[in-house]
């Protein structure tokens, strides 16, 4: 699950980048919350905590859905940044599913 830290941190960076590219607009202030949350979650993933992986997976699914919904109205960040966030969140979710699956198989084998 540690491999999921890389795209998770990239998503956090993209959130901050989106906030800066719109000139620190107050409408985009919300982007800083996921950036901080993802940074904190990466610490738990680094320590290989399974519950943090599940919380992160739920956050990634919510982030993907929320970013897609964002395209329906006025954008909080440039479209290219939002697409990057979707890709990073999708990769993170995939790596987390893989890591959780592997962890479960390992526990069943023991």
C-alpha positions as semicolon CSV with decimal commas, in nm:
position;residue;x (nm);y (nm);z (nm)
1;X;0,000;0,000;0,000
2;X;0,301;0,224;0,027
3;X;0,308;0,266;-0,349
4;X;-0,025;0,447;-0,322
5;X;0,150;0,730;-0,138
6;X;0,309;0,862;-0,457
7;X;-0,012;0,932;-0,655
8;X;-0,186;1,039;-0,333
9;X;0,080;1,301;-0,272
10;X;0,062;1,404;-0,639
11;X;-0,311;1,461;-0,594
12;X;-0,241;1,678;-0,290
13;X;0,012;1,881;-0,491
14;X;-0,239;1,921;-0,776
15;X;-0,500;2,050;-0,532
16;X;-0,259;2,318;-0,410
17;X;-0,152;2,393;-0,767
18;X;-0,516;2,438;-0,870
19;X;-0,566;2,683;-0,585
20;X;-0,260;2,887;-0,684
21;X;-0,338;2,887;-1,059
22;X;-0,671;3,060;-1,000
23;X;-0,497;3,335;-0,807
24;X;-0,587;3,212;-0,457
25;X;-0,955;3,272;-0,527
26;X;-1,182;3,228;-0,228
27;X;-1,406;2,996;-0,433
28;X;-1,113;2,757;-0,465
29;X;-1,017;2,764;-0,100
30;X;-1,188;2,426;-0,062
31;X;-0,904;2,266;-0,259
32;X;-0,671;2,306;0,039
33;X;-0,878;2,073;0,260
34;X;-0,818;1,758;0,049
35;X;-0,453;1,854;0,010
36;X;-0,407;1,860;0,387
37;X;-0,616;1,548;0,441
38;X;-0,427;1,350;0,177
39;X;-0,096;1,455;0,332
40;X;-0,211;1,324;0,670
41;X;-0,343;1,002;0,520
42;X;-0,010;0,939;0,350
43;X;0,154;0,919;0,693
44;X;-0,086;0,640;0,792
45;X;-0,023;0,460;0,464
46;X;0,349;0,486;0,523
47;X;0,294;0,303;0,853
48;X;0,090;0,039;0,666
49;X;-0,231;0,096;0,864
50;X;-0,519;-0,093;0,704
51;X;-0,793;0,133;0,839
52;X;-0,617;0,436;0,689
53;X;-0,609;0,255;0,355
54;X;-0,987;0,204;0,372
55;X;-1,048;0,568;0,468
56;X;-0,819;0,680;0,187
57;X;-1,001;0,456;-0,061
58;X;-1,335;0,612;0,035
59;X;-1,178;0,959;0,000
60;X;-1,044;0,871;-0,346
61;X;-1,383;0,749;-0,465
62;X;-1,544;1,063;-0,328
63;X;-1,273;1,277;-0,486
64;X;-1,322;1,120;-0,827
65;X;-1,699;1,164;-0,813
66;X;-1,670;1,518;-0,676
67;X;-1,424;1,623;-0,942
68;X;-1,646;1,484;-1,218
69;X;-1,937;1,681;-1,071
70;X;-1,715;1,989;-1,073
71;X;-1,712;1,981;-1,454
72;X;-2,087;2,046;-1,451
73;X;-2,057;2,398;-1,311
74;X;-1,803;2,676;-1,273
75;X;-1,460;2,521;-1,231
76;X;-1,264;2,570;-0,907
77;X;-0,938;2,505;-1,092
78;X;-0,817;2,473;-1,452
79;X;-0,959;2,171;-1,633
80;X;-0,614;2,020;-1,686
81;X;-0,551;2,022;-1,311
82;X;-0,889;1,863;-1,244
83;X;-0,816;1,588;-1,497
84;X;-0,480;1,532;-1,325
85;X;-0,658;1,505;-0,989
86;X;-0,898;1,245;-1,132
87;X;-0,610;1,041;-1,273
88;X;-0,406;1,061;-0,951
89;X;-0,709;0,966;-0,740
90;X;-0,793;0,676;-0,972
91;X;-0,437;0,541;-0,960
92;X;-0,432;0,578;-0,581
93;X;-0,762;0,391;-0,550
94;X;-0,637;0,113;-0,777
95;X;-0,317;0,069;-0,579
96;X;-0,510;0,068;-0,253
97;X;-0,751;-0,199;-0,378
98;X;-0,454;-0,407;-0,491
99;X;-0,277;-0,361;-0,157
100;X;-0,585;-0,443;0,049
101;X;-0,655;-0,749;-0,166
102;X;-0,297;-0,870;-0,128
103;X;-0,311;-0,811;0,247
104;X;-0,631;-1,017;0,272
105;X;-0,486;-1,305;0,071
106;X;-0,175;-1,300;0,286
107;X;-0,384;-1,320;0,604
108;X;-0,588;-1,609;0,464
109;X;-0,270;-1,796;0,374
110;X;-0,135;-1,767;0,729
